[in-house]
Amino acid sequence: MVGSTGGASGLFKFVSNPSKRPQLTDLQAATAWGVAAGTTALWLVQPFDWIKKTFFEKEKSDEK
């Protein structure tokens, strides 16, 4: 029973202390790393032919 109240008070201390919360700079850094990881993944895989065929080319119909 003591452990459950200790955990709750620890969570309350984390939430109530503004210096322990993620700051705007932390969120910006995480976003930047996410964009960098996504760009690197696209650069490594390079699915541009598939994207072009799937989204930009129209199907050719065989109507005469």
PDBQT receptor file of N, H, CA, C and O in Angstrom, charges set to zero:
ATOM      1  N   MET A   1       0.820  -1.183   0.000  1.00  0.00    +0.000 N 
ATOM      2  CA  MET A   1       0.000   0.000   0.000  1.00  0.00    +0.000 C 
ATOM      3  C   MET A   1       0.868   1.252   0.000  1.00  0.00    +0.000 C 
ATOM      4  O   MET A   1       0.493   2.271  -0.580  1.00  0.00    +0.000 OA
ATOM      5  N   VAL A   2       2.003   1.178   0.635  1.00  0.00    +0.000 N 
ATOM      6  H   VAL A   2       2.307   0.350   1.106  1.00  0.00    +0.000 HD
ATOM      7  CA  VAL A   2       2.899   2.338   0.663  1.00  0.00    +0.000 C 
ATOM      8  C   VAL A   2       3.462   2.595  -0.732  1.00  0.00    +0.000 C 
ATOM      9  O   VAL A   2       3.653   3.750  -1.113  1.00  0.00    +0.000 OA
ATOM     10  N   GLY A   3       3.730   1.535  -1.502  1.00  0.00    +0.000 N 
ATOM     11  H   GLY A   3       3.575   0.597  -1.192  1.00  0.00    +0.000 HD
ATOM     12  CA  GLY A   3       4.287   1.683  -2.841  1.00  0.00    +0.000 C 
ATOM     13  C   GLY A   3       3.342   2.396  -3.797  1.00  0.00    +0.000 C 
ATOM     14  O   GLY A   3       3.785   3.159  -4.656  1.00  0.00    +0.000 OA
ATOM     15  N   SER A   4       2.048   2.152  -3.653  1.00  0.00    +0.000 N 
ATOM     16  H   SER A   4       1.689   1.532  -2.956  1.00  0.00    +0.000 HD
ATOM     17  CA  SER A   4       1.108   2.789  -4.569  1.00  0.00    +0.000 C 
ATOM     18  C   SER A   4       0.987   4.281  -4.303  1.00  0.00    +0.000 C 
ATOM     19  O   SER A   4       0.842   5.060  -5.244  1.00  0.00    +0.000 OA
ATOM     20  N   THR A   5       1.041   4.690  -3.059  1.00  0.00    +0.000 N 
ATOM     21  H   THR A   5       1.158   4.057  -2.294  1.00  0.00    +0.000 HD
ATOM     22  CA  THR A   5       0.974   6.128  -2.769  1.00  0.00    +0.000 C 
ATOM     23  C   THR A   5       2.284   6.808  -3.132  1.00  0.00    +0.000 C 
ATOM     24  O   THR A   5       2.286   7.977  -3.518  1.00  0.00    +0.000 OA
ATOM     25  N   GLY A   6       3.389   6.098  -3.016  1.00  0.00    +0.000 N 
ATOM     26  H   GLY A   6       3.387   5.148  -2.703  1.00  0.00    +0.000 HD
ATOM     27  CA  GLY A   6       4.677   6.676  -3.400  1.00  0.00    +0.000 C 
ATOM     28  C   GLY A   6       4.749   6.919  -4.896  1.00  0.00    +0.000 C 
ATOM     29  O   GLY A   6       5.291   7.933  -5.336  1.00  0.00    +0.000 OA
ATOM     30  N   GLY A   7       4.209   5.998  -5.680  1.00  0.00    +0.000 N 
ATOM     31  H   GLY A   7       3.770   5.174  -5.323  1.00  0.00    +0.000 HD
ATOM     32  CA  GLY A   7       4.205   6.165  -7.132  1.00  0.00    +0.000 C 
ATOM     33  C   GLY A   7       3.319   7.310  -7.567  1.00  0.00    +0.000 C 
ATOM     34  O   GLY A   7       3.658   8.056  -8.485  1.00  0.00    +0.000 OA
ATOM     35  N   ALA A   8       2.177   7.449  -6.903  1.00  0.00    +0.000 N 
ATOM     36  H   ALA A   8       1.902   6.842  -6.157  1.00  0.00    +0.000 HD
ATOM     37  CA  ALA A   8       1.256   8.528  -7.258  1.00  0.00    +0.000 C 
ATOM     38  C   ALA A   8       1.858   9.875  -6.900  1.00  0.00    +0.000 C 
ATOM     39  O   ALA A   8       1.724  10.839  -7.654  1.00  0.00    +0.000 OA
ATOM     40  N   SER A   9       2.517   9.946  -5.761  1.00  0.00    +0.000 N 
ATOM     41  H   SER A   9       2.626   9.163  -5.148  1.00  0.00    +0.000 HD
ATOM     42  CA  SER A   9       3.116  11.225  -5.384  1.00  0.00    +0.000 C 
ATOM     43  C   SER A   9       4.302  11.551  -6.288  1.00  0.00    +0.000 C 
ATOM     44  O   SER A   9       4.572  12.721  -6.559  1.00  0.00    +0.000 OA
ATOM     45  N   GLY A  10       5.009  10.525  -6.755  1.00  0.00    +0.000 N 
ATOM     46  H   GLY A  10       4.789   9.574  -6.535  1.00  0.00    +0.000 HD
ATOM     47  CA  GLY A  10       6.102  10.753  -7.691  1.00  0.00    +0.000 C 
ATOM     48  C   GLY A  10       5.588  11.296  -9.019  1.00  0.00    +0.000 C 
ATOM     49  O   GLY A  10       6.200  12.185  -9.611  1.00  0.00    +0.000 OA
ATOM     50  N   LEU A  11       4.463  10.760  -9.485  1.00  0.00    +0.000 N 
ATOM     51  H   LEU A  11       3.965  10.038  -9.005  1.00  0.00    +0.000 HD
ATOM     52  CA  LEU A  11       3.846  11.262 -10.713  1.00  0.00    +0.000 C 
ATOM     53  C   LEU A  11       3.376  12.694 -10.520  1.00  0.00    +0.000 C 
ATOM     54  O   LEU A  11       3.540  13.529 -11.409  1.00  0.00    +0.000 OA
ATOM     55  N   PHE A  12       2.795  12.980  -9.367  1.00  0.00    +0.000 N 
ATOM     56  H   PHE A  12       2.662  12.301  -8.645  1.00  0.00    +0.000 HD
ATOM     57  CA  PHE A  12       2.336  14.337  -9.087  1.00  0.00    +0.000 C 
ATOM     58  C   PHE A  12       3.514  15.307  -9.047  1.00  0.00    +0.000 C 
ATOM     59  O   PHE A  12       3.404  16.433  -9.532  1.00  0.00    +0.000 OA
ATOM     60  N   LYS A  13       4.628  14.884  -8.479  1.00  0.00    +0.000 N 
ATOM     61  H   LYS A  13       4.717  13.969  -8.085  1.00  0.00    +0.000 HD
ATOM     62  CA  LYS A  13       5.814  15.744  -8.446  1.00  0.00    +0.000 C 
ATOM     63  C   LYS A  13       6.320  16.023  -9.859  1.00  0.00    +0.000 C 
ATOM     64  O   LYS A  13       6.745  17.138 -10.161  1.00  0.00    +0.000 OA
ATOM     65  N   PHE A  14       6.272  15.002 -10.728  1.00  0.00    +0.000 N 
ATOM     66  H   PHE A  14       5.927  14.096 -10.482  1.00  0.00    +0.000 HD
ATOM     67  CA  PHE A  14       6.726  15.185 -12.103  1.00  0.00    +0.000 C 
ATOM     68  C   PHE A  14       5.834  16.170 -12.846  1.00  0.00    +0.000 C 
ATOM     69  O   PHE A  14       6.330  17.034 -13.568  1.00  0.00    +0.000 OA
ATOM     70  N   VAL A  15       4.521  16.045 -12.671  1.00  0.00    +0.000 N 
ATOM     71  H   VAL A  15       4.119  15.342 -12.084  1.00  0.00    +0.000 HD
ATOM     72  CA  VAL A  15       3.583  16.905 -13.385  1.00  0.00    +0.000 C 
ATOM     73  C   VAL A  15       3.595  18.318 -12.811  1.00  0.00    +0.000 C 
ATOM     74  O   VAL A  15       3.467  19.292 -13.552  1.00  0.00    +0.000 OA
ATOM     75  N   SER A  16       3.748  18.427 -11.515  1.00  0.00    +0.000 N 
ATOM     76  H   SER A  16       3.853  17.636 -10.913  1.00  0.00    +0.000 HD
ATOM     77  CA  SER A  16       3.674  19.745 -10.892  1.00  0.00    +0.000 C 
ATOM     78  C   SER A  16       4.965  20.544 -11.039  1.00  0.00    +0.000 C 
ATOM     79  O   SER A  16       4.958  21.756 -10.825  1.00  0.00    +0.000 OA
ATOM     80  N   ASN A  17       6.058  19.904 -11.394  1.00  0.00    +0.000 N 
ATOM     81  H   ASN A  17       6.063  18.920 -11.568  1.00  0.00    +0.000 HD
ATOM     82  CA  ASN A  17       7.333  20.607 -11.527  1.00  0.00    +0.000 C 
ATOM     83  C   ASN A  17       7.545  20.982 -12.996  1.00  0.00    +0.000 C 
ATOM     84  O   ASN A  17       7.837  20.110 -13.814  1.00  0.00    +0.000 OA
ATOM     85  N   PRO A  18       7.404  22.255 -13.337  1.00  0.00    +0.000 N 
ATOM     86  CA  PRO A  18       7.503  22.654 -14.747  1.00  0.00    +0.000 C 
ATOM     87  C   PRO A  18       8.878  22.410 -15.366  1.00  0.00    +0.000 C 
ATOM     88  O   PRO A  18       8.978  22.235 -16.580  1.00  0.00    +0.000 OA
ATOM     89  N   SER A  19       9.930  22.397 -14.565  1.00  0.00    +0.000 N 
ATOM     90  H   SER A  19       9.849  22.540 -13.579  1.00  0.00    +0.000 HD
ATOM     91  CA  SER A  19      11.261  22.200 -15.146  1.00  0.00    +0.000 C 
ATOM     92  C   SER A  19      11.471  20.763 -15.610  1.00  0.00    +0.000 C 
ATOM     93  O   SER A  19      12.391  20.509 -16.387  1.00  0.00    +0.000 OA
ATOM     94  N   LYS A  20      10.660  19.826 -15.166  1.00  0.00    +0.000 N 
ATOM     95  H   LYS A  20       9.913  20.032 -14.535  1.00  0.00    +0.000 HD
ATOM     96  CA  LYS A  20      10.790  18.419 -15.560  1.00  0.00    +0.000 C 
ATOM     97  C   LYS A  20       9.942  18.089 -16.793  1.00  0.00    +0.000 C 
ATOM     98  O   LYS A  20      10.143  17.035 -17.397  1.00  0.00    +0.000 OA
ATOM     99  N   ARG A  21       9.020  18.940 -17.178  1.00  0.00    +0.000 N 
ATOM    100  H   ARG A  21       8.857  19.796 -16.687  1.00  0.00    +0.000 HD
ATOM    101  CA  ARG A  21       8.156  18.687 -18.332  1.00  0.00    +0.000 C 
ATOM    102  C   ARG A  21       8.932  18.888 -19.625  1.00  0.00    +0.000 C 
ATOM    103  O   ARG A  21       9.909  19.636 -19.648  1.00  0.00    +0.000 OA
ATOM    104  N   PRO A  22       8.512  18.233 -20.699  1.00  0.00    +0.000 N 
ATOM    105  CA  PRO A  22       9.148  18.491 -21.998  1.00  0.00    +0.000 C 
ATOM    106  C   PRO A  22       8.906  19.943 -22.421  1.00  0.00    +0.000 C 
ATOM    107  O   PRO A  22       7.775  20.429 -22.397  1.00  0.00    +0.000 OA
ATOM    108  N   GLN A  23       9.947  20.598 -22.794  1.00  0.00    +0.000 N 
ATOM    109  H   GLN A  23      10.865  20.203 -22.813  1.00  0.00    +0.000 HD
ATOM    110  CA  GLN A  23       9.860  21.994 -23.197  1.00  0.00    +0.000 C 
ATOM    111  C   GLN A  23       9.669  22.084 -24.710  1.00  0.00    +0.000 C 
ATOM    112  O   GLN A  23       9.784  21.083 -25.417  1.00  0.00    +0.000 OA
ATOM    113  N   LEU A  24       9.380  23.274 -25.192  1.00  0.00    +0.000 N 
ATOM    114  H   LEU A  24       9.286  24.086 -24.617  1.00  0.00    +0.000 HD
ATOM    115  CA  LEU A  24       9.170  23.504 -26.617  1.00  0.00    +0.000 C 
ATOM    116  C   LEU A  24      10.401  23.097 -27.418  1.00  0.00    +0.000 C 
ATOM    117  O   LEU A  24      10.276  22.534 -28.506  1.00  0.00    +0.000 OA
ATOM    118  N   THR A  25      11.569  23.375 -26.896  1.00  0.00    +0.000 N 
ATOM    119  H   THR A  25      11.671  23.833 -26.013  1.00  0.00    +0.000 HD
ATOM    120  CA  THR A  25      12.808  23.018 -27.586  1.00  0.00    +0.000 C 
ATOM    121  C   THR A  25      12.930  21.504 -27.744  1.00  0.00    +0.000 C 
ATOM    122  O   THR A  25      13.410  21.022 -28.770  1.00  0.00    +0.000 OA
ATOM    123  N   ASP A  26      12.494  20.750 -26.722  1.00  0.00    +0.000 N 
ATOM    124  H   ASP A  26      12.104  21.141 -25.889  1.00  0.00    +0.000 HD
ATOM    125  CA  ASP A  26      12.522  19.293 -26.811  1.00  0.00    +0.000 C 
ATOM    126  C   ASP A  26      11.611  18.794 -27.923  1.00  0.00    +0.000 C 
ATOM    127  O   ASP A  26      11.977  17.891 -28.675  1.00  0.00    +0.000 OA
ATOM    128  N   LEU A  27      10.436  19.378 -28.024  1.00  0.00    +0.000 N 
ATOM    129  H   LEU A  27      10.139  20.112 -27.413  1.00  0.00    +0.000 HD
ATOM    130  CA  LEU A  27       9.488  18.978 -29.067  1.00  0.00    +0.000 C 
ATOM    131  C   LEU A  27      10.010  19.344 -30.457  1.00  0.00    +0.000 C 
ATOM    132  O   LEU A  27       9.850  18.577 -31.406  1.00  0.00    +0.000 OA
ATOM    133  N   GLN A  28      10.629  20.508 -30.571  1.00  0.00    +0.000 N 
ATOM    134  H   GLN A  28      10.759  21.132 -29.800  1.00  0.00    +0.000 HD
ATOM    135  CA  GLN A  28      11.194  20.920 -31.855  1.00  0.00    +0.000 C 
ATOM    136  C   GLN A  28      12.333  19.994 -32.269  1.00  0.00    +0.000 C 
ATOM    137  O   GLN A  28      12.455  19.636 -33.440  1.00  0.00    +0.000 OA
ATOM    138  N   ALA A  29      13.163  19.611 -31.309  1.00  0.00    +0.000 N 
ATOM    139  H   ALA A  29      13.065  19.902 -30.358  1.00  0.00    +0.000 HD
ATOM    140  CA  ALA A  29      14.275  18.711 -31.613  1.00  0.00    +0.000 C 
ATOM    141  C   ALA A  29      13.753  17.340 -32.034  1.00  0.00    +0.000 C 
ATOM    142  O   ALA A  29      14.271  16.748 -32.981  1.00  0.00    +0.000 OA
ATOM    143  N   ALA A  30      12.734  16.827 -31.343  1.00  0.00    +0.000 N 
ATOM    144  H   ALA A  30      12.313  17.308 -30.574  1.00  0.00    +0.000 HD
ATOM    145  CA  ALA A  30      12.154  15.525 -31.707  1.00  0.00    +0.000 C 
ATOM    146  C   ALA A  30      11.548  15.578 -33.101  1.00  0.00    +0.000 C 
ATOM    147  O   ALA A  30      11.683  14.628 -33.872  1.00  0.00    +0.000 OA
ATOM    148  N   THR A  31      10.881  16.677 -33.431  1.00  0.00    +0.000 N 
ATOM    149  H   THR A  31      10.771  17.449 -32.804  1.00  0.00    +0.000 HD
ATOM    150  CA  THR A  31      10.302  16.839 -34.766  1.00  0.00    +0.000 C 
ATOM    151  C   THR A  31      11.396  16.885 -35.832  1.00  0.00    +0.000 C 
ATOM    152  O   THR A  31      11.278  16.257 -36.884  1.00  0.00    +0.000 OA
ATOM    153  N   ALA A  32      12.451  17.629 -35.550  1.00  0.00    +0.000 N 
ATOM    154  H   ALA A  32      12.547  18.139 -34.695  1.00  0.00    +0.000 HD
ATOM    155  CA  ALA A  32      13.551  17.731 -36.513  1.00  0.00    +0.000 C 
ATOM    156  C   ALA A  32      14.209  16.372 -36.746  1.00  0.00    +0.000 C 
ATOM    157  O   ALA A  32      14.521  16.023 -37.884  1.00  0.00    +0.000 OA
ATOM    158  N   TRP A  33      14.420  15.607 -35.683  1.00  0.00    +0.000 N 
ATOM    159  H   TRP A  33      14.166  15.890 -34.758  1.00  0.00    +0.000 HD
ATOM    160  CA  TRP A  33      15.005  14.279 -35.834  1.00  0.00    +0.000 C 
ATOM    161  C   TRP A  33      14.067  13.351 -36.595  1.00  0.00    +0.000 C 
ATOM    162  O   TRP A  33      14.526  12.512 -37.370  1.00  0.00    +0.000 OA
ATOM    163  N   GLY A  34      12.768  13.489 -36.387  1.00  0.00    +0.000 N 
ATOM    164  H   GLY A  34      12.395  14.171 -35.757  1.00  0.00    +0.000 HD
ATOM    165  CA  GLY A  34      11.801  12.683 -37.121  1.00  0.00    +0.000 C 
ATOM    166  C   GLY A  34      11.820  12.982 -38.606  1.00  0.00    +0.000 C 
ATOM    167  O   GLY A  34      11.771  12.069 -39.430  1.00  0.00    +0.000 OA
ATOM    168  N   VAL A  35      11.891  14.266 -38.950  1.00  0.00    +0.000 N 
ATOM    169  H   VAL A  35      11.931  15.008 -38.281  1.00  0.00    +0.000 HD
ATOM    170  CA  VAL A  35      11.976  14.664 -40.360  1.00  0.00    +0.000 C 
ATOM    171  C   VAL A  35      13.275  14.154 -40.976  1.00  0.00    +0.000 C 
ATOM    172  O   VAL A  35      13.286  13.671 -42.108  1.00  0.00    +0.000 OA
ATOM    173  N   ALA A  36      14.360  14.264 -40.229  1.00  0.00    +0.000 N 
ATOM    174  H   ALA A  36      14.351  14.657 -39.309  1.00  0.00    +0.000 HD
ATOM    175  CA  ALA A  36      15.647  13.784 -40.733  1.00  0.00    +0.000 C 
ATOM    176  C   ALA A  36      15.618  12.272 -40.944  1.00  0.00    +0.000 C 
ATOM    177  O   ALA A  36      16.151  11.781 -41.939  1.00  0.00    +0.000 OA
ATOM    178  N   ALA A  37      15.011  11.532 -40.031  1.00  0.00    +0.000 N 
ATOM    179  H   ALA A  37      14.579  11.930 -39.222  1.00  0.00    +0.000 HD
ATOM    180  CA  ALA A  37      14.923  10.076 -40.165  1.00  0.00    +0.000 C 
ATOM    181  C   ALA A  37      14.046   9.690 -41.354  1.00  0.00    +0.000 C 
ATOM    182  O   ALA A  37      14.380   8.772 -42.103  1.00  0.00    +0.000 OA
ATOM    183  N   GLY A  38      12.926  10.390 -41.528  1.00  0.00    +0.000 N 
ATOM    184  H   GLY A  38      12.654  11.135 -40.920  1.00  0.00    +0.000 HD
ATOM    185  CA  GLY A  38      12.051  10.108 -42.665  1.00  0.00    +0.000 C 
ATOM    186  C   GLY A  38      12.715  10.409 -43.988  1.00  0.00    +0.000 C 
ATOM    187  O   GLY A  38      12.581   9.639 -44.939  1.00  0.00    +0.000 OA
ATOM    188  N   THR A  39      13.426  11.512 -44.064  1.00  0.00    +0.000 N 
ATOM    189  H   THR A  39      13.535  12.138 -43.292  1.00  0.00    +0.000 HD
ATOM    190  CA  THR A  39      14.133  11.887 -45.283  1.00  0.00    +0.000 C 
ATOM    191  C   THR A  39      15.226  10.874 -45.611  1.00  0.00    +0.000 C 
ATOM    192  O   THR A  39      15.414  10.502 -46.769  1.00  0.00    +0.000 OA
ATOM    193  N   THR A  40      15.939  10.437 -44.587  1.00  0.00    +0.000 N 
ATOM    194  H   THR A  40      15.787  10.740 -43.646  1.00  0.00    +0.000 HD
ATOM    195  CA  THR A  40      16.987   9.439 -44.797  1.00  0.00    +0.000 C 
ATOM    196  C   THR A  40      16.395   8.121 -45.280  1.00  0.00    +0.000 C 
ATOM    197  O   THR A  40      16.963   7.471 -46.157  1.00  0.00    +0.000 OA
ATOM    198  N   ALA A  41      15.258   7.724 -44.716  1.00  0.00    +0.000 N 
ATOM    199  H   ALA A  41      14.796   8.252 -44.003  1.00  0.00    +0.000 HD
ATOM    200  CA  ALA A  41      14.613   6.482 -45.140  1.00  0.00    +0.000 C 
ATOM    201  C   ALA A  41      14.187   6.574 -46.604  1.00  0.00    +0.000 C 
ATOM    202  O   ALA A  41      14.382   5.628 -47.366  1.00  0.00    +0.000 OA
ATOM    203  N   LEU A  42      13.608   7.706 -46.998  1.00  0.00    +0.000 N 
ATOM    204  H   LEU A  42      13.450   8.475 -46.379  1.00  0.00    +0.000 HD
ATOM    205  CA  LEU A  42      13.227   7.882 -48.409  1.00  0.00    +0.000 C 
ATOM    206  C   LEU A  42      14.445   7.883 -49.323  1.00  0.00    +0.000 C 
ATOM    207  O   LEU A  42      14.397   7.348 -50.430  1.00  0.00    +0.000 OA
ATOM    208  N   TRP A  43      15.530   8.483 -48.859  1.00  0.00    +0.000 N 
ATOM    209  H   TRP A  43      15.568   8.918 -47.959  1.00  0.00    +0.000 HD
ATOM    210  CA  TRP A  43      16.749   8.540 -49.665  1.00  0.00    +0.000 C 
ATOM    211  C   TRP A  43      17.327   7.137 -49.855  1.00  0.00    +0.000 C 
ATOM    212  O   TRP A  43      17.815   6.802 -50.934  1.00  0.00    +0.000 OA
ATOM    213  N   LEU A  44      17.269   6.320 -48.803  1.00  0.00    +0.000 N 
ATOM    214  H   LEU A  44      16.872   6.592 -47.926  1.00  0.00    +0.000 HD
ATOM    215  CA  LEU A  44      17.806   4.967 -48.900  1.00  0.00    +0.000 C 
ATOM    216  C   LEU A  44      16.949   4.068 -49.779  1.00  0.00    +0.000 C 
ATOM    217  O   LEU A  44      17.481   3.279 -50.561  1.00  0.00    +0.000 OA
ATOM    218  N   VAL A  45      15.632   4.177 -49.662  1.00  0.00    +0.000 N 
ATOM    219  H   VAL A  45      15.200   4.818 -49.027  1.00  0.00    +0.000 HD
ATOM    220  CA  VAL A  45      14.734   3.282 -50.385  1.00  0.00    +0.000 C 
ATOM    221  C   VAL A  45      14.479   3.789 -51.804  1.00  0.00    +0.000 C 
ATOM    222  O   VAL A  45      14.452   2.998 -52.747  1.00  0.00    +0.000 OA
ATOM    223  N   GLN A  46      14.297   5.071 -51.957  1.00  0.00    +0.000 N 
ATOM    224  H   GLN A  46      14.319   5.713 -51.191  1.00  0.00    +0.000 HD
ATOM    225  CA  GLN A  46      14.033   5.745 -53.223  1.00  0.00    +0.000 C 
ATOM    226  C   GLN A  46      12.890   5.104 -54.012  1.00  0.00    +0.000 C 
ATOM    227  O   GLN A  46      13.115   4.544 -55.086  1.00  0.00    +0.000 OA
ATOM    228  N   PRO A  47      11.657   5.184 -53.481  1.00  0.00    +0.000 N 
ATOM    229  CA  PRO A  47      10.513   4.565 -54.155  1.00  0.00    +0.000 C 
ATOM    230  C   PRO A  47       9.842   5.501 -55.159  1.00  0.00    +0.000 C 
ATOM    231  O   PRO A  47       8.623   5.456 -55.322  1.00  0.00    +0.000 OA
ATOM    232  N   PHE A  48      10.613   6.339 -55.826  1.00  0.00    +0.000 N 
ATOM    233  H   PHE A  48      11.604   6.376 -55.694  1.00  0.00    +0.000 HD
ATOM    234  CA  PHE A  48      10.027   7.392 -56.641  1.00  0.00    +0.000 C 
ATOM    235  C   PHE A  48       9.330   6.852 -57.883  1.00  0.00    +0.000 C 
ATOM    236  O   PHE A  48       8.331   7.427 -58.315  1.00  0.00    +0.000 OA
ATOM    237  N   ASP A  49       9.824   5.766 -58.469  1.00  0.00    +0.000 N 
ATOM    238  H   ASP A  49      10.636   5.299 -58.118  1.00  0.00    +0.000 HD
ATOM    239  CA  ASP A  49       9.138   5.171 -59.629  1.00  0.00    +0.000 C 
ATOM    240  C   ASP A  49       7.767   4.656 -59.219  1.00  0.00    +0.000 C 
ATOM    241  O   ASP A  49       6.788   4.854 -59.938  1.00  0.00    +0.000 OA
ATOM    242  N   TRP A  50       7.690   3.993 -58.060  1.00  0.00    +0.000 N 
ATOM    243  H   TRP A  50       8.485   3.833 -57.476  1.00  0.00    +0.000 HD
ATOM    244  CA  TRP A  50       6.413   3.477 -57.570  1.00  0.00    +0.000 C 
ATOM    245  C   TRP A  50       5.443   4.616 -57.270  1.00  0.00    +0.000 C 
ATOM    246  O   TRP A  50       4.260   4.525 -57.601  1.00  0.00    +0.000 OA
ATOM    247  N   ILE A  51       5.933   5.687 -56.646  1.00  0.00    +0.000 N 
ATOM    248  H   ILE A  51       6.893   5.761 -56.378  1.00  0.00    +0.000 HD
ATOM    249  CA  ILE A  51       5.080   6.844 -56.341  1.00  0.00    +0.000 C 
ATOM    250  C   ILE A  51       4.556   7.457 -57.639  1.00  0.00    +0.000 C 
ATOM    251  O   ILE A  51       3.381   7.810 -57.733  1.00  0.00    +0.000 OA
ATOM    252  N   LYS A  52       5.430   7.582 -58.635  1.00  0.00    +0.000 N 
ATOM    253  H   LYS A  52       6.385   7.295 -58.559  1.00  0.00    +0.000 HD
ATOM    254  CA  LYS A  52       5.031   8.170 -59.917  1.00  0.00    +0.000 C 
ATOM    255  C   LYS A  52       3.980   7.297 -60.608  1.00  0.00    +0.000 C 
ATOM    256  O   LYS A  52       2.992   7.813 -61.132  1.00  0.00    +0.000 OA
ATOM    257  N   LYS A  53       4.188   5.986 -60.610  1.00  0.00    +0.000 N 
ATOM    258  H   LYS A  53       4.990   5.567 -60.185  1.00  0.00    +0.000 HD
ATOM    259  CA  LYS A  53       3.228   5.085 -61.251  1.00  0.00    +0.000 C 
ATOM    260  C   LYS A  53       1.899   5.066 -60.501  1.00  0.00    +0.000 C 
ATOM    261  O   LYS A  53       0.837   5.017 -61.120  1.00  0.00    +0.000 OA
ATOM    262  N   THR A  54       1.955   5.104 -59.190  1.00  0.00    +0.000 N 
ATOM    263  H   THR A  54       2.818   5.143 -58.687  1.00  0.00    +0.000 HD
ATOM    264  CA  THR A  54       0.750   4.966 -58.383  1.00  0.00    +0.000 C 
ATOM    265  C   THR A  54      -0.102   6.225 -58.386  1.00  0.00    +0.000 C 
ATOM    266  O   THR A  54      -1.324   6.143 -58.508  1.00  0.00    +0.000 OA
ATOM    267  N   PHE A  55       0.517   7.376 -58.253  1.00  0.00    +0.000 N 
ATOM    268  H   PHE A  55       1.510   7.442 -58.154  1.00  0.00    +0.000 HD
ATOM    269  CA  PHE A  55      -0.244   8.593 -58.011  1.00  0.00    +0.000 C 
ATOM    270  C   PHE A  55      -0.332   9.547 -59.202  1.00  0.00    +0.000 C 
ATOM    271  O   PHE A  55      -1.295  10.308 -59.296  1.00  0.00    +0.000 OA
ATOM    272  N   PHE A  56       0.635   9.528 -60.108  1.00  0.00    +0.000 N 
ATOM    273  H   PHE A  56       1.417   8.910 -60.032  1.00  0.00    +0.000 HD
ATOM    274  CA  PHE A  56       0.683  10.568 -61.126  1.00  0.00    +0.000 C 
ATOM    275  C   PHE A  56       0.380  10.099 -62.549  1.00  0.00    +0.000 C 
ATOM    276  O   PHE A  56      -0.060  10.896 -63.377  1.00  0.00    +0.000 OA
ATOM    277  N   GLU A  57       0.606   8.831 -62.842  1.00  0.00    +0.000 N 
ATOM    278  H   GLU A  57       0.963   8.183 -62.170  1.00  0.00    +0.000 HD
ATOM    279  CA  GLU A  57       0.338   8.355 -64.196  1.00  0.00    +0.000 C 
ATOM    280  C   GLU A  57      -1.107   7.864 -64.273  1.00  0.00    +0.000 C 
ATOM    281  O   GLU A  57      -1.604   7.181 -63.378  1.00  0.00    +0.000 OA
ATOM    282  N   LYS A  58      -1.760   8.235 -65.368  1.00  0.00    +0.000 N 
ATOM    283  H   LYS A  58      -1.357   8.790 -66.095  1.00  0.00    +0.000 HD
ATOM    284  CA  LYS A  58      -3.126   7.766 -65.594  1.00  0.00    +0.000 C 
ATOM    285  C   LYS A  58      -3.076   6.427 -66.315  1.00  0.00    +0.000 C 
ATOM    286  O   LYS A  58      -2.166   6.170 -67.104  1.00  0.00    +0.000 OA
ATOM    287  N   GLU A  59      -4.058   5.578 -66.039  1.00  0.00    +0.000 N 
ATOM    288  H   GLU A  59      -4.797   5.787 -65.398  1.00  0.00    +0.000 HD
ATOM    289  CA  GLU A  59      -4.129   4.284 -66.710  1.00  0.00    +0.000 C 
ATOM    290  C   GLU A  59      -4.459   4.505 -68.185  1.00  0.00    +0.000 C 
ATOM    291  O   GLU A  59      -5.286   5.344 -68.541  1.00  0.00    +0.000 OA
ATOM    292  N   LYS A  60      -3.800   3.743 -69.009  1.00  0.00    +0.000 N 
ATOM    293  H   LYS A  60      -3.128   3.061 -68.719  1.00  0.00    +0.000 HD
ATOM    294  CA  LYS A  60      -4.081   3.824 -70.440  1.00  0.00    +0.000 C 
ATOM    295  C   LYS A  60      -5.207   2.845 -70.738  1.00  0.00    +0.000 C 
ATOM    296  O   LYS A  60      -5.089   1.650 -70.467  1.00  0.00    +0.000 OA
ATOM    297  N   SER A  61      -6.272   3.345 -71.283  1.00  0.00    +0.000 N 
ATOM    298  H   SER A  61      -6.368   4.315 -71.502  1.00  0.00    +0.000 HD
ATOM    299  CA  SER A  61      -7.379   2.455 -71.639  1.00  0.00    +0.000 C 
ATOM    300  C   SER A  61      -7.152   1.923 -73.058  1.00  0.00    +0.000 C 
ATOM    301  O   SER A  61      -6.565   2.602 -73.901  1.00  0.00    +0.000 OA
ATOM    302  N   ASP A  62      -7.618   0.722 -73.302  1.00  0.00    +0.000 N 
ATOM    303  H   ASP A  62      -8.095   0.171 -72.617  1.00  0.00    +0.000 HD
ATOM    304  CA  ASP A  62      -7.432   0.076 -74.605  1.00  0.00    +0.000 C 
ATOM    305  C   ASP A  62      -8.618   0.303 -75.537  1.00  0.00    +0.000 C 
ATOM    306  O   ASP A  62      -8.865  -0.506 -76.431  1.00  0.00    +0.000 OA
ATOM    307  N   GLU A  63      -9.339   1.378 -75.340  1.00  0.00    +0.000 N 
ATOM    308  H   GLU A  63      -9.138   2.035 -74.613  1.00  0.00    +0.000 HD
ATOM    309  CA  GLU A  63     -10.484   1.675 -76.204  1.00  0.00    +0.000 C 
ATOM    310  C   GLU A  63     -10.003   2.193 -77.555  1.00  0.00    +0.000 C 
ATOM    311  O   GLU A  63      -9.083   3.007 -77.636  1.00  0.00    +0.000 OA
ATOM    312  N   LYS A  64     -10.650   1.700 -78.620  1.00  0.00    +0.000 N 
ATOM    313  H   LYS A  64     -11.398   1.039 -78.554  1.00  0.00    +0.000 HD
ATOM    314  CA  LYS A  64     -10.247   2.125 -79.964  1.00  0.00    +0.000 C 
ATOM    315  C   LYS A  64     -11.392   2.797 -80.657  1.00  0.00    +0.000 C 
ATOM    316  O   LYS A  64     -11.254   3.228 -81.802  1.00  0.00    +0.000 OA
TER     317      LYS A  64
